[in-house]
Amino acid sequence: MAEFVESFLSQLAQTVLVVLLAPLMLGWVNQCRAWLQNRSGPGLLQPYRVLHKLFHKDALLAHNASVIFRAAPYIQFGCMVLAASIVPVLGTNLAFSPAADVIALVGVFALARVFSSLAAMDVGTAFGSLGARREMLVASLSEPALLMVFFTPLLIVQSSSLSSIVDALAHRDFAIYPSLAFAAVAFIMVLLAENARIPVDNPATHLELTMIHEALILEYSARHLALIEWATAVKLTVYCAIGIALFAPWGMVEGTNWLMFPAAAGALVIKLALAGTGLAVLETVSAKMRIFRAPEFLGMAFLFAVLGMLIRQLLGA
Amino acid sequence: MTLSTQLINLMAALLLLIAFAMLAQRRILSLIHLFAWQGAVLTANSVIVAYSTGQTHLYYSALLTLALKVIVMPLILHRLIIRLNIKWDVETLINIPTTMLVGIALVVISFNVALPISQLAGTITRSTLGIAVAIVLLSFLMMITRRKAVPQVIGFLAMENGLFFAATSTTYGMPMVVELGIALDVLVGMLILGIFFFQVRQAFDSLDLKHMERLKEE
């Protein structure tokens, strides 16, 4: 019983930490981008201010909005919180981790996406349908690539639970895994596509010719919009956390050693900050692609992931 | 696995990655850079194998690779494309993802083909034979899918790189005489092909090889 309480507490601490830290992560990425582009940024806490503002506004709904439109933000936010509780960020002793493995995690992301697309089409505006179609185009290509990325560490560790993957990878002898490097490159490409970052989508644009993610949420306002924005931030953080868990898991607590948690939290913050800086650099040096180049980009990601898996399977490296 | 085996595996993986990058690359200039990188990784691989097995003659072949494939040939190619005025040429490749999928199938096939041979070999590099065969086949695929002359020649040279890698991984390299012979062959072939480019362009006014499919003159 005590064990269960402990793992439940560690689970709760991690989930709350990720959900609360997510807007800060987004703020950090934006700040880094601003610095790299020679602007003075909006400040690290800007996403919190935006959320605060949006939560205090009155929500406007279209006349023909159905239940799906109203429920979608809550479902999206719920999915992202669930995803945040599956991915180990501080320690691997998570109460939820037996409930869902990496494949289920991909499913959770897909669920959120389906509802955001349905909601976008619900009101019947042209932009919503356009955004939903583009989102589905990108998703149908990035999802198999993401699954393939997961298969490489899965084959190395022989387990599909993220917690045991992290446990095994963080506490092994030093070894060069070319297959993991391939998977990491593929994962970064998928991360850019799934989180609507440059070069696939520009999160700061409202230009109708190019937007994907923004087109989906044009009809939302106030608390609904706030939840979606927050869910987007959590999604970005969770993706970075997955990347850290798979490719740089050092410093994570094994079991429930409460004394180690501050150190793990410090390591996490440093790693997330580095990931955010890297993301900002990537976004600054690359230009947005035409949307019809996105299949090629994601095809490359799929290729890298499959190559990683092949090298693992056939070379044993 | 020892560190040297891990490093050799890493080099093999990098070579495979470069082979795929060449398959997908549209720009001729970047293609030449990739070819130079392939030579550089090959050199590093030879040095690692030479160091870990004590085969001193591999150092010479590494030196040869460095001189020819990293410095001389890319320089010749570079000068060629400047003289031909095609430095910024972009080839219209259709359907890169499909080519990539064919490439993945080739990798699987070559791993399967190489498996029985690598089980017989006693070298520390035996597991990389599959990748060597894959690089040969991928370069071949590149020669098939390209229509312009220069990328086809680069594909040919990349194929030779793959053969060299195969020799290193199965038997720690070929005898020095053979190696020197192949290296000079490739160099001379390169020079002759360079002259050929000019002839082809003079005759057809372009380097697109589809003009050469017609054998009769009108």
Interface residues (C-beta under 8 A of the other chain):
Chain A: A175 I176 P178 S179 A181 F182 P295 E296 G299 M300 L303 V306 L307 L310 I311 L314 L315 G316 A317
Chain B: M1 Q6 L7 N9 L10 A12 A13 L14 L16 L17 F20 A24 I96 P97 M100 G103 I104 V107 V108 F111 S127 T128 G130 I131
